[in-house]
Amino acid sequence: MANAHKDNLFILIKSLSRSEKRQFKLYANRLDVNENAKFLLLFNLLDKTDDYNEDIILKSKIVTKLQLSNLKAHLYKQILISLRMNPVNQNIRILIREQLDFATILYHKGLYKQSLKILEKAKVIALENQEKNIAYEIVELEKVIESQYITRSIVGRADELTLQAKELSKQNVIASKLSNLSLQLYSIMLKSGYAKSDDEMKSITEFFNNELPNYSISDLDFREKLWLYKAHLWHSFLIQDFLACYKYSKKWVDLFYDNSKMIYLNPVWYIKGVNYLLECLYLIKHKTFFKENLEKLEETINHEAFPKNDNINILTFLCIYNSKFNLHFLEGNFNDGLYLVDEVLKKLKINRDKIDEHHIMVIYYKIACLYFGLGNTVKCIEFLQKIIDNKNLSMREDLMCFARVLSLVAHYEACLDYKLEIQLKSTYKFLIKMNDLHEVQREMIKFLKGLGSIYPHQLKGEFKKLHARLKVYENHPYEKRAFLYLDILSWLESKIDNKPILEIIQKKALNSIR
């Protein structure tokens, strides 16, 4: 029996809004013959059920077991056609492709002049909106038609189309190379996290320089610049040059604000750009710019002209809530951020099928850090355990590693000594396996392993020694990343000064953030 979480048709139906379901039924019933069509009966049945169950479908006698697969495929296709016709899902890219389809139909009917007229209008719209891949397809079809539809201007027209094709091809090649480079760097980031050594940094930089295509910035248009800034951003992230990260994420976002029409045509890349800018401002602890950009993002996405669909809603949710968690961490206002937990968990439950495991685990880690800052180690451990137990998380090994280290500290704080020894062995083996055992982690594990032989009156002295050993790594090129995930130094200072960690973090926030 198929699993509800894996059956694509069931998930698609459950993702439909009321208006989308109503439109589909109107679309399906446009012909009287479809009124009792099997695919519509199957749709109604699945719409009413809470869980996907093939036994219920077969018992309904709508379809036999042999026919079920084909009927589901047909229903899936019909739903997509209906959604494509929905005005909510219409955008420039779909409209241009629709015109290209119309022109192709006219061409096949031998109506060359009508086809060329539609293609010319579609090409102008495509170029105005930076849709150069589609524009190239249009030019190629124009060349095919012009070779059959003979006019007196064919010589000049041939030169014009040839020149257009060459220019678009050149720009598409540069954009493709830059997008490939950006995607490969992003993949490295997800798989391994930041560079951990001089060799890794050298390797990443050599790869970046070798794959970066030759270009002149004056020849690049909006699309090519966007991919260029993305590639530079991921390179900067990987080598932990956070000022450069800020520089290129700001260039990315400014590119949209300087071409405001592109915000509404490419809302996904706008949201992602602002998300990275906010993350960079969090890393360099610039609260003022952080709040300004967060407010500007919320203002933009709440504008009536800003596109609304499930994908954009998910991206907006992830960006806004991740940023709100970070803002509370920046200010040390953990209590004020507690309201976010219920809100984010509720939205996660509703959108679970639409959010990948990586982003869900990042949110769990943020919640765990919030509870740790509040001193609620039991809740902290609960959310960290969700990350540790996740066997499907193949990306962001660094996130899994630091979740385990924070879990160790939380177990110590919660006085769960009977579980600490098991946790120590498990974490040590995991870090060795991941090749992610750095000095900060090594010192932490060594300290926690030795707690059993330390007398209570010696604890403060040992905390001071560990703090001194770790302090030297705070600005180390490769070790500093440990402090981005886990504020070990503030925890140690809270132990040394006998103060809540929340108080330590708030004091630091007043002195360090801008």
Solvent accessible surface area in square Angstrom, and as a share of the most:
residue,aa,sasa,rsa
1,M,149,0.67
2,A,38,0.29
3,N,73,0.37
4,A,22,0.17
5,H,133,0.59
6,K,158,0.67
7,D,10,0.05
8,N,105,0.54
9,L,6,0.03
10,F,12,0.05
11,I,43,0.22
12,L,26,0.13
13,I,0,0.00
14,K,81,0.34
15,S,33,0.21
16,L,14,0.07
17,S,53,0.34
18,R,212,0.77
19,S,56,0.36
20,E,31,0.14
21,K,47,0.20
22,R,146,0.53
23,Q,43,0.19
24,F,2,0.01
25,K,73,0.31
26,L,127,0.63
27,Y,24,0.09
28,A,0,0.00
29,N,63,0.32
30,R,134,0.49
31,L,98,0.49
32,D,129,0.67
33,V,123,0.70
34,N,24,0.13
35,E,110,0.49
36,N,116,0.60
37,A,19,0.15
38,K,98,0.41
39,F,15,0.06
40,L,8,0.04
41,L,69,0.35
42,L,0,0.00
43,F,0,0.00
44,N,44,0.22
45,L,36,0.18
46,L,2,0.01
47,D,31,0.16
48,K,164,0.69
49,T,27,0.16
50,D,126,0.65
51,D,96,0.50
52,Y,9,0.03
53,N,45,0.23
54,E,33,0.15
55,D,67,0.35
56,I,77,0.39
57,I,2,0.01
58,L,46,0.23
59,K,161,0.68
60,S,46,0.30
61,K,175,0.74
62,I,25,0.13
63,V,8,0.05
64,T,79,0.46
65,K,140,0.59
66,L,168,0.84
67,Q,85,0.38
68,L,8,0.04
69,S,81,0.52
70,N,114,0.59
71,L,22,0.11
72,K,35,0.15
73,A,65,0.50
74,H,80,0.36
75,L,0,0.00
76,Y,75,0.29
77,K,121,0.51
78,Q,22,0.10
79,I,1,0.00
80,L,82,0.41
81,I,59,0.30
82,S,3,0.02
83,L,31,0.16
84,R,94,0.34
85,M,113,0.51
86,N,9,0.05
87,P,105,0.66
88,V,97,0.56
89,N,41,0.21
90,Q,57,0.25
91,N,69,0.35
92,I,46,0.23
93,R,101,0.37
94,I,45,0.23
95,L,76,0.38
96,I,2,0.01
97,R,94,0.34
98,E,45,0.20
99,Q,60,0.27
100,L,16,0.08
101,D,73,0.38
102,F,91,0.38
103,A,0,0.00
104,T,43,0.25
105,I,102,0.52
106,L,32,0.16
107,Y,38,0.15
108,H,136,0.61
109,K,140,0.59
110,G,39,0.37
111,L,69,0.35
112,Y,56,0.21
113,K,146,0.62
114,Q,95,0.42
115,S,0,0.00
116,L,21,0.11
117,K,134,0.57
118,I,40,0.20
119,L,0,0.00
120,E,68,0.30
121,K,122,0.52
122,A,1,0.01
123,K,3,0.01
124,V,70,0.40
125,I,67,0.34
126,A,0,0.00
127,L,66,0.33
128,E,102,0.46
129,N,13,0.07
130,Q,25,0.11
131,E,24,0.11
132,K,9,0.04
133,N,90,0.46
134,I,6,0.03
135,A,0,0.00
136,Y,73,0.28
137,E,72,0.32
138,I,0,0.00
139,V,0,0.00
140,E,58,0.26
141,L,28,0.14
142,E,0,0.00
143,K,72,0.31
144,V,68,0.39
145,I,0,0.00
146,E,14,0.06
147,S,77,0.49
148,Q,85,0.38
149,Y,64,0.25
150,I,128,0.65
151,T,45,0.26
152,R,249,0.91
153,S,72,0.47
154,I,48,0.24
155,V,111,0.64
156,G,47,0.45
157,R,41,0.15
158,A,45,0.35
159,D,95,0.49
160,E,79,0.36
161,L,2,0.01
162,T,62,0.36
163,L,126,0.63
164,Q,50,0.22
165,A,9,0.07
166,K,135,0.57
167,E,86,0.38
168,L,9,0.04
169,S,41,0.27
170,K,118,0.50
171,Q,31,0.14
172,N,21,0.11
173,V,74,0.42
174,I,25,0.13
175,A,6,0.04
176,S,53,0.34
177,K,99,0.42
178,L,0,0.00
179,S,23,0.15
180,N,80,0.41
181,L,1,0.01
182,S,5,0.03
183,L,120,0.60
184,Q,83,0.37
185,L,0,0.00
186,Y,58,0.22
187,S,55,0.35
188,I,58,0.30
189,M,11,0.05
190,L,28,0.14
191,K,94,0.40
192,S,36,0.23
193,G,2,0.02
194,Y,10,0.04
195,A,1,0.00
196,K,34,0.14
197,S,42,0.27
198,D,102,0.53
199,D,113,0.58
200,E,60,0.27
201,M,53,0.24
202,K,132,0.56
203,S,67,0.43
204,I,15,0.07
205,T,40,0.23
206,E,86,0.39
207,F,57,0.24
208,F,7,0.03
209,N,89,0.46
210,N,121,0.62
211,E,79,0.36
212,L,41,0.21
213,P,17,0.11
214,N,148,0.76
215,Y,77,0.29
216,S,52,0.33
217,I,87,0.44
218,S,96,0.62
219,D,94,0.49
220,L,12,0.06
221,D,59,0.30
222,F,13,0.05
223,R,30,0.11
224,E,1,0.01
225,K,54,0.23
226,L,8,0.04
227,W,53,0.19
228,L,5,0.03
229,Y,24,0.09
230,K,4,0.02
231,A,0,0.00
232,H,31,0.14
233,L,0,0.00
234,W,18,0.06
235,H,23,0.10
236,S,5,0.03
237,F,3,0.01
238,L,0,0.00
239,I,35,0.18
240,Q,7,0.03
241,D,60,0.31
242,F,21,0.09
243,L,121,0.60
244,A,20,0.15
245,C,0,0.00
246,Y,44,0.17
247,K,102,0.43
248,Y,36,0.14
249,S,0,0.00
250,K,83,0.35
251,K,77,0.33
252,W,2,0.01
253,V,2,0.01
254,D,50,0.26
255,L,19,0.09
256,F,0,0.00
257,Y,54,0.20
258,D,118,0.61
259,N,59,0.30
260,S,65,0.42
261,K,105,0.45
262,M,10,0.05
263,I,7,0.03
264,Y,72,0.27
265,L,45,0.22
266,N,24,0.12
267,P,15,0.09
268,V,39,0.22
269,W,80,0.28
270,Y,1,0.00
271,I,2,0.01
272,K,52,0.22
273,G,0,0.00
274,V,1,0.00
275,N,33,0.17
276,Y,25,0.09
277,L,4,0.02
278,L,2,0.01
279,E,50,0.22
280,C,0,0.00
281,L,0,0.00
282,Y,42,0.16
283,L,27,0.14
284,I,29,0.15
285,K,94,0.40
286,H,29,0.13
287,K,53,0.22
288,T,64,0.37
289,F,80,0.33
290,F,0,0.00
291,K,75,0.32
292,E,93,0.42
293,N,29,0.15
294,L,9,0.04
295,E,107,0.48
296,K,92,0.39
297,L,1,0.00
298,E,50,0.23
299,E,130,0.58
300,T,18,0.10
301,I,18,0.09
302,N,116,0.59
303,H,89,0.40
304,E,167,0.75
305,A,58,0.45
306,F,5,0.02
307,P,39,0.24
308,K,108,0.46
309,N,56,0.29
310,D,68,0.35
311,N,85,0.43
312,I,6,0.03
313,N,76,0.39
314,I,15,0.07
315,L,29,0.14
316,T,23,0.14
317,F,16,0.07
318,L,21,0.11
319,C,3,0.02
320,I,14,0.07
321,Y,20,0.07
322,N,25,0.13
323,S,2,0.01
324,K,50,0.21
325,F,1,0.00
326,N,2,0.01
327,L,25,0.13
328,H,24,0.11
329,F,29,0.12
330,L,7,0.03
331,E,36,0.16
332,G,0,0.00
333,N,46,0.24
334,F,9,0.04
335,N,95,0.49
336,D,87,0.45
337,G,0,0.00
338,L,71,0.35
339,Y,109,0.41
340,L,0,0.00
341,V,6,0.03
342,D,111,0.58
343,E,71,0.32
344,V,0,0.00
345,L,57,0.28
346,K,141,0.60
347,K,78,0.33
348,L,5,0.03
349,K,168,0.71
350,I,124,0.63
351,N,29,0.15
352,R,98,0.36
353,D,81,0.42
354,K,83,0.35
355,I,12,0.06
356,D,73,0.38
357,E,56,0.25
358,H,25,0.11
359,H,56,0.25
360,I,1,0.01
361,M,4,0.02
362,V,31,0.18
363,I,6,0.03
364,Y,20,0.07
365,Y,12,0.04
366,K,31,0.13
367,I,0,0.00
368,A,0,0.00
369,C,26,0.16
370,L,0,0.00
371,Y,22,0.08
372,F,16,0.07
373,G,2,0.02
374,L,44,0.22
375,G,52,0.50
376,N,59,0.30
377,T,15,0.09
378,V,103,0.59
379,K,65,0.28
380,C,0,0.00
381,I,21,0.11
382,E,76,0.34
383,F,5,0.02
384,L,0,0.00
385,Q,60,0.27
386,K,81,0.34
387,I,1,0.01
388,I,24,0.12
389,D,80,0.41
390,N,24,0.12
391,K,177,0.75
392,N,117,0.60
393,L,10,0.05
394,S,76,0.49
395,M,74,0.33
396,R,36,0.13
397,E,34,0.15
398,D,1,0.01
399,L,4,0.02
400,M,21,0.10
401,C,0,0.00
402,F,4,0.02
403,A,0,0.00
404,R,34,0.12
405,V,3,0.02
406,L,0,0.00
407,S,0,0.00
408,L,0,0.00
409,V,0,0.00
410,A,0,0.00
411,H,5,0.02
412,Y,37,0.14
413,E,57,0.26
414,A,26,0.21
415,C,104,0.62
416,L,43,0.21
417,D,95,0.49
418,Y,153,0.58
419,K,87,0.37
420,L,14,0.07
421,E,92,0.41
422,I,123,0.62
423,Q,32,0.14
424,L,6,0.03
425,K,121,0.51
426,S,48,0.31
427,T,2,0.01
428,Y,91,0.35
429,K,144,0.61
430,F,30,0.12
431,L,0,0.00
432,I,94,0.48
433,K,156,0.66
434,M,41,0.18
435,N,120,0.62
436,D,3,0.01
437,L,21,0.10
438,H,27,0.12
439,E,64,0.29
440,V,3,0.02
441,Q,3,0.01
442,R,102,0.37
443,E,23,0.10
444,M,0,0.00
445,I,3,0.02
446,K,126,0.53
447,F,11,0.05
448,L,4,0.02
449,K,129,0.55
450,G,28,0.26
451,L,26,0.13
452,G,82,0.79
453,S,96,0.62
454,I,36,0.18
455,Y,139,0.53
456,P,113,0.71
457,H,152,0.68
458,Q,77,0.34
459,L,50,0.25
460,K,82,0.35
461,G,35,0.34
462,E,44,0.20
463,F,9,0.04
464,K,108,0.46
465,K,113,0.48
466,L,0,0.00
467,H,33,0.15
468,A,64,0.49
469,R,86,0.31
470,L,0,0.00
471,K,93,0.40
472,V,109,0.63
473,Y,43,0.16
474,E,59,0.26
475,N,132,0.67
476,H,68,0.30
477,P,69,0.44
478,Y,18,0.07
479,E,14,0.06
480,K,49,0.21
481,R,3,0.01
482,A,5,0.04
483,F,34,0.14
484,L,57,0.28
485,Y,25,0.10
486,L,8,0.04
487,D,56,0.29
488,I,2,0.01
489,L,3,0.02
490,S,0,0.00
491,W,3,0.01
492,L,0,0.00
493,E,33,0.15
494,S,8,0.05
495,K,57,0.24
496,I,29,0.15
497,D,73,0.38
498,N,117,0.60
499,K,86,0.37
500,P,87,0.55
501,I,18,0.09
502,L,30,0.15
503,E,81,0.36
504,I,13,0.07
505,I,21,0.11
506,Q,64,0.29
507,K,126,0.53
508,K,70,0.30
509,A,6,0.05
510,L,152,0.76
511,N,119,0.61
512,S,59,0.38
513,I,32,0.16
514,R,139,0.51
